[in-house]
Amino acid sequence: MMQRGTSLLWRALAICGVLLLAAFLVAPHFCQASEDAIILFQYSGNLAHTGVISFIPHGPRAEGATDFLWMVYLAAGRWIGIPSYGLAIASSAACVLLLSFLLVKVARQRVNFWNVSAVVCLLFLAPQSFAAEAGFSVFAFAIFLGLMAASAFYERYGCAVVAGLLLCLVRPDGVVFALPLLAVYLFRGPGIASRLRKLCLGFVLPGIVYFLWRWHYFGHLLPLPFYVKSDTARVWGVLVVKSAIGLAPPLLAACAVLAIALRKEMLQRRNALLFATLIVPSSLFYLAMRLDQNYANRFFLYPLLVMAILLAGNYETIRPRAREVLLAGLGVWVLLLAYFWINWSVIYMLEYPEPQVVAVASELERLPGGGSMIVSESGAIPFYSQWVAYDPWGLNTPEFAKRLIRPDDVAQLHPDLVILHQEAGPVPCAVAAGEALPHTARSWPNMTQNVIAGVDPEEYVQWLLPEYNDYYRTHPKRWNGAARLGKYDFQCWYIRKSYPQNDAVKAILSRFGGVSVADFEKASNSRD
């Protein structure tokens, strides 16, 4: 895509793109998917094996996995024997290649190894690529958003409508991109009646049918995460500060590159309209949303993607100074995004993998008769154990989505295991002195305190399993100096004394570094 063939810099980016693509495909052999991505794998597996969208194997219907089309796609792979994580990685890599192909075509350049590979490199420089590496649908979402944006840019409304529908089915927040764009472009020039027919038949009608189906199927107007995340502190009743902090770097980077590259061209109607319809409504939406599962800022790839579409669509304007624009863009990346890229690479490769948790859960799966659990870390442990699991936070258990779990809920469920990870609180886990229970306000500490209060000490024995991995626990601070949870680096395992496999569970925990409370306190006293 460089003037007069491919420049040395462009070739270097192309080679880097090949290496990054290879690393993307190989890395999962040494790491693991994110907890939240594994939750979706749980839904996909249950759908493949039982035909029901549920969190609990053979359990009730639940809509904790909001990426509907991604879940169905992974379920189809699981049904024919393809592991969900492997399919997610291979599909994300394919989406990056397709997206690179699309951008080269939009720029009206030759589709060859150098051009596609260089664009692959630029796409992988987005920090959100580590969310795709962790198993999320980041690049599947991006390919449909890119296709919709490119179709609208070149006034191919029918294609934009289909891409918009698929975008919404991949992730429900696709609506905040598709609706503004399709509504505005409906009135672009003559032929409104034809475009309206395409909009109704290709987007509105299928969307209504899908919405009514899922409402009937699950019995809830909205997916469970929307209920759980609706309660949070907001500035002026609207702005979620954490979301604003996450959105700022990619949004600023996109605006800076567009200002450098296109200058006055951004004021042209075609460019300004695409930017306004895809950036403004979506940004306002995300700034008002609580995004607890925003691994590697996965929701915030869209400013960089819209920037890429605009740069490609205006490449003829940029061509005389393409090298300068590319260098300036890389400079913006260094200033605004490189820190986050490095940070998430360290988290994914060194800090996040929890091999002992996966190993423990796999051992539980082999216990005769299985069991039931209440588990706050509702990804790897339920997925690899295949036990009946209740999510006390409510993202996957409808009973606790609209209200906080109470102590009497624990007694009523009477699980074989209760597994908790605290953000703060005493170790071993205990109800804090003077705590007024039950809590009703939704917060993680309130949830864990309610659950602990519901565990009868006469019926359960508490063990502690080290959280995270050896690297995480042996480094008191992150590479960037940020503090860790420190003394709260344990999962609290409550084992029901009357559970037939009680001793087997203790033996499993012991093999992977778990200790009884008595041994933990004895070791703590000896250190003191």
Secondary structure, DSSP 8 states (H G I E B T S, - for coil): --TTS--HHHHHHHHHHHHHHHHHHHGGGTS---HHHHHHHHHHHHHHHHSS-BSSTT--B------HHHHHHHHHHHHTT--HHHHHHHHHHHHHHHHHHHHHHHTT---SHHHHHHHHHHHHTSTTHHHHHTT-SHHHHHHHHHHHHHHHHTT-HHHHHHHHHHHHHH-GGGHHHHHHHHHHHTTSSS-HHHHHHHHIIIIIHHHHHHHHHHHHHHS-SS-HHHHHHT----BTTTB-HHHHHHHHHHHHHHHHHHHHHTGGGGGSHHHHHHHHHHHHHHHHHHHTS--TT-GGGGGG-HHHHHHHHHHHHTHHHHGGGHHHHHHHHHHHHHHHTHHHHHHHHHIIIIIS--HHHHHHHHHHHTSTT--EEEESSTTHHHHHH--EEE-TTSSS-GGGTSS---HHHHHHH--SEEEEE-SSS-SS----TT--SS--S--HHHHHHHHHHHS-TTTEEEEEEE-S-HHHHH-SB-TTS-B--GGG-EEEEEEETT-TTHHHHHHHHHHTT-EEHHHHHHHHHHH-
